[in-house]
Amino acid sequence: MRAWAVAATVVDPEIPVLTIEDLGVLRSVSVTATGVDVSLTPTYSGCPALDAMRDDVFAALTAAGYENVSVRLVLSPAWTTDWMSDDGKKKLEEYGIAAPTGHATARPSGPAGPVRLQLAVKCPRCNSLNTRELAHFGSTSCKSLYECKACLEPFDYFKVL
C-alpha cells in the first residue's frame, strides 16, 4: 500500500539510520474515504521522540498528497524488540549500537518460570564479548550504556523489551 510505504520512510529522530518501520513502531496505516489513519506504538510510553515521529508521519503523508491524516499512539499491546526488523538490527550494529539479542518473553506472573539471563553483549565495533554495563540507561531509556574491555570504547546497547 502506497500510504504505508510513505509512512515507512520516516526515520527515528533519535537513531536516524532506522525508519519507524525498522523499529516496528509503525503498526498500521489505513486509507479510508475520509482520510488516512496511522497507528504508532512507541518503544516506551514516555519516549521523547514521539511528538517528532507523529509530526514527521503527518508531514510525509501530507506531502505525498494525502488529506485528513490522523496519527494516533497505541500503547497496547506494548512495543517489543521482537517487532524490530532484522534489517533494522543490522543497521543498529553498523551505526555502533549493539542490537537487542534474543527475544522478549512474557513476564511470569509469579516466582515460577524461567529466569532470563543476559550472558554478554557483543561490542559493535570490535565484536568482543568482553563488555560490561556502565549504566542501565544510556542515551535514551531504551538503551543501556556499555563499555568494551577489549577496545575500551563505550557503546549503547538496545535493550530487549
C-alpha positions as a LaTeX table, in Angstrom:
\begin{tabular}{lrrr}
\hline
Residue & $x$ (\AA) & $y$ (\AA) & $z$ (\AA) \\
\hline
Met1 & 0.00 & 0.00 & 0.00 \\
Arg2 & 1.36 & 3.40 & $-1.00$ \\
Ala3 & 0.40 & 5.20 & 2.24 \\
Trp4 & 2.28 & 2.57 & 4.29 \\
Ala5 & 5.33 & 2.97 & 2.05 \\
Val6 & 5.29 & 6.74 & 2.58 \\
Ala7 & 4.91 & 6.46 & 6.36 \\
Ala8 & 7.62 & 3.78 & 6.45 \\
Thr9 & 10.21 & 6.27 & 5.13 \\
Val10 & 10.04 & 8.32 & 8.34 \\
Val11 & 13.24 & 7.96 & 10.36 \\
Asp12 & 13.57 & 7.70 & 14.10 \\
Pro13 & 14.71 & 11.15 & 15.31 \\
Glu14 & 17.00 & 9.58 & 17.92 \\
Ile15 & 18.56 & 6.92 & 15.67 \\
Pro16 & 18.43 & 8.42 & 12.17 \\
Val17 & 19.66 & 5.26 & 10.42 \\
Leu18 & 16.43 & 3.47 & 11.38 \\
Thr19 & 12.98 & 4.03 & 9.99 \\
Ile20 & 9.92 & 3.68 & 12.17 \\
Glu21 & 9.19 & 0.54 & 10.15 \\
Asp22 & 12.65 & $-0.89$ & 11.02 \\
Leu23 & 11.87 & $-0.28$ & 14.68 \\
Gly24 & 8.42 & $-1.84$ & 14.48 \\
Val25 & 6.90 & 1.40 & 15.78 \\
Leu26 & 4.72 & 1.78 & 12.65 \\
Arg27 & 1.82 & $-0.53$ & 13.47 \\
Ser28 & $-0.91$ & 0.21 & 10.92 \\
Val29 & $-1.87$ & 2.52 & 8.08 \\
Ser30 & $-5.45$ & 2.62 & 6.75 \\
Val31 & $-6.73$ & 4.68 & 3.87 \\
Thr32 & $-10.45$ & 5.36 & 4.11 \\
Ala33 & $-12.90$ & 7.56 & 2.24 \\
Thr34 & $-12.36$ & 10.27 & 4.84 \\
Gly35 & $-8.55$ & 10.19 & 5.12 \\
Val36 & $-5.58$ & 8.23 & 6.41 \\
Asp37 & $-5.32$ & 6.71 & 9.88 \\
Val38 & $-1.89$ & 5.74 & 11.20 \\
Ser39 & $-1.10$ & 3.92 & 14.44 \\
Leu40 & 2.29 & 4.12 & 16.13 \\
Thr41 & 3.40 & 2.17 & 19.20 \\
Pro42 & 6.32 & 3.86 & 20.96 \\
Thr43 & 9.26 & 1.92 & 22.34 \\
Tyr44 & 8.43 & 3.50 & 25.72 \\
Ser45 & 5.24 & 5.32 & 26.66 \\
Gly46 & 7.37 & 8.31 & 27.69 \\
Cys47 & 9.58 & 8.25 & 24.58 \\
Pro48 & 10.78 & 11.82 & 23.93 \\
Ala49 & 10.76 & 11.21 & 20.16 \\
Leu50 & 7.01 & 10.52 & 19.99 \\
Asp51 & 5.92 & 14.01 & 19.02 \\
Ala52 & 8.60 & 14.25 & 16.34 \\
Met53 & 7.64 & 10.84 & 14.89 \\
Arg54 & 3.95 & 11.77 & 14.85 \\
Asp55 & 4.67 & 15.13 & 13.21 \\
Asp56 & 7.05 & 13.55 & 10.65 \\
Val57 & 4.48 & 10.89 & 9.65 \\
Phe58 & 1.82 & 13.58 & 9.28 \\
Ala59 & 4.17 & 15.74 & 7.18 \\
Ala60 & 5.28 & 12.83 & 4.95 \\
Leu61 & 1.73 & 11.74 & 4.16 \\
Thr62 & 0.52 & 15.29 & 3.63 \\
Ala63 & 3.45 & 15.99 & 1.28 \\
Ala64 & 2.52 & 12.82 & $-0.65$ \\
Gly65 & $-0.95$ & 14.28 & $-1.28$ \\
Tyr66 & $-2.97$ & 12.59 & 1.44 \\
Glu67 & $-5.57$ & 14.66 & 3.25 \\
Asn68 & $-7.13$ & 14.31 & 6.69 \\
Val69 & $-4.18$ & 12.44 & 8.14 \\
Ser70 & $-4.65$ & 11.17 & 11.68 \\
Val71 & $-1.72$ & 9.72 & 13.62 \\
Arg72 & $-2.56$ & 8.09 & 16.92 \\
Leu73 & $-0.43$ & 6.45 & 19.56 \\
Val74 & $-1.31$ & 2.93 & 20.64 \\
Leu75 & 0.16 & 1.70 & 23.92 \\
Ser76 & $-1.39$ & $-1.76$ & 24.00 \\
Pro77 & $-0.02$ & $-4.20$ & 23.21 \\
Ala78 & 3.25 & $-2.77$ & 24.43 \\
Trp79 & 6.09 & $-2.47$ & 21.93 \\
Thr80 & 8.69 & $-5.22$ & 22.00 \\
Thr81 & 12.11 & $-5.57$ & 20.39 \\
Asp82 & 10.67 & $-8.64$ & 18.67 \\
Trp83 & 8.94 & $-6.17$ & 16.33 \\
Met84 & 12.27 & $-4.80$ & 15.07 \\
Ser85 & 13.23 & $-5.98$ & 11.61 \\
Asp86 & 16.42 & $-7.95$ & 11.05 \\
Asp87 & 17.47 & $-5.16$ & 8.67 \\
Gly88 & 16.89 & $-2.64$ & 11.46 \\
Lys89 & 19.06 & $-4.65$ & 13.86 \\
Lys90 & 21.81 & $-4.79$ & 11.23 \\
Lys91 & 21.58 & $-1.01$ & 10.74 \\
Leu92 & 21.92 & $-0.52$ & 14.52 \\
Glu93 & 25.12 & $-2.58$ & 14.59 \\
Glu94 & 26.57 & $-0.66$ & 11.63 \\
Tyr95 & 25.71 & 2.60 & 13.42 \\
Gly96 & 27.62 & 1.50 & 16.52 \\
Ile97 & 24.71 & 0.44 & 18.76 \\
Ala98 & 24.56 & $-3.18$ & 19.90 \\
Ala99 & 21.26 & $-4.62$ & 18.68 \\
Pro100 & 18.98 & $-6.48$ & 21.07 \\
Thr101 & 19.78 & $-10.15$ & 21.31 \\
Gly102 & 17.26 & $-12.88$ & 21.89 \\
His103 & 13.52 & $-12.47$ & 22.05 \\
Ala104 & 11.34 & $-10.77$ & 24.59 \\
Thr105 & 9.27 & $-13.21$ & 26.60 \\
Ala106 & 6.15 & $-12.79$ & 28.63 \\
Arg107 & 6.98 & $-11.94$ & 32.21 \\
Pro108 & 5.87 & $-14.65$ & 34.60 \\
Ser109 & 3.05 & $-13.59$ & 36.92 \\
Gly110 & 4.69 & $-15.22$ & 39.90 \\
Pro111 & 8.02 & $-16.56$ & 41.07 \\
Ala112 & 7.79 & $-19.75$ & 38.99 \\
Gly113 & 9.04 & $-19.91$ & 35.44 \\
Pro114 & 12.24 & $-19.34$ & 33.50 \\
Val115 & 14.57 & $-16.57$ & 34.52 \\
Arg116 & 16.21 & $-14.76$ & 31.62 \\
Leu117 & 19.92 & $-14.17$ & 31.95 \\
Gln118 & 21.95 & $-11.97$ & 29.70 \\
Leu119 & 25.36 & $-13.56$ & 29.38 \\
Ala120 & 27.20 & $-11.00$ & 27.26 \\
Val121 & 26.68 & $-8.07$ & 24.93 \\
Lys122 & 28.89 & $-8.04$ & 21.85 \\
Cys123 & 30.78 & $-4.82$ & 21.11 \\
Pro124 & 29.50 & $-3.38$ & 17.80 \\
Arg125 & 32.97 & $-2.03$ & 16.99 \\
Cys126 & 35.35 & $-4.95$ & 17.59 \\
Asn127 & 32.87 & $-7.83$ & 18.20 \\
Ser128 & 34.39 & $-8.68$ & 21.58 \\
Leu129 & 32.16 & $-10.26$ & 24.21 \\
Asn130 & 34.38 & $-8.81$ & 26.93 \\
Thr131 & 32.00 & $-5.96$ & 27.79 \\
Arg132 & 30.34 & $-4.57$ & 30.90 \\
Glu133 & 27.31 & $-2.46$ & 31.63 \\
Leu134 & 28.20 & 1.02 & 32.91 \\
Ala135 & 24.66 & 2.34 & 33.30 \\
His136 & 21.28 & 0.67 & 32.85 \\
Phe137 & 20.07 & 3.76 & 30.94 \\
Gly138 & 22.12 & 5.07 & 28.04 \\
Ser139 & 21.49 & 7.96 & 25.67 \\
Thr140 & 17.77 & 7.06 & 25.75 \\
Ser141 & 15.61 & 4.94 & 28.07 \\
Cys142 & 15.51 & 2.07 & 25.61 \\
Lys143 & 19.30 & 1.68 & 25.64 \\
Ser144 & 21.94 & 0.77 & 28.25 \\
Leu145 & 25.46 & 2.19 & 28.29 \\
Tyr146 & 28.20 & $-0.41$ & 27.93 \\
Glu147 & 31.99 & $-0.39$ & 27.72 \\
Cys148 & 34.12 & $-2.80$ & 25.74 \\
Lys149 & 37.06 & $-4.01$ & 27.79 \\
Ala150 & 38.91 & $-5.07$ & 24.63 \\
Cys151 & 38.84 & $-1.84$ & 22.60 \\
Leu152 & 37.89 & 0.41 & 25.55 \\
Glu153 & 35.11 & 2.10 & 23.57 \\
Pro154 & 31.76 & 2.94 & 25.15 \\
Phe155 & 28.62 & 1.95 & 23.24 \\
Asp156 & 24.86 & 1.80 & 23.59 \\
Tyr157 & 23.01 & $-1.50$ & 23.75 \\
Phe158 & 19.37 & $-1.53$ & 22.65 \\
Lys159 & 17.64 & $-3.44$ & 25.45 \\
Val160 & 15.49 & $-6.48$ & 24.84 \\
Leu161 & 11.98 & $-5.48$ & 25.83 \\
\hline
\end{tabular}
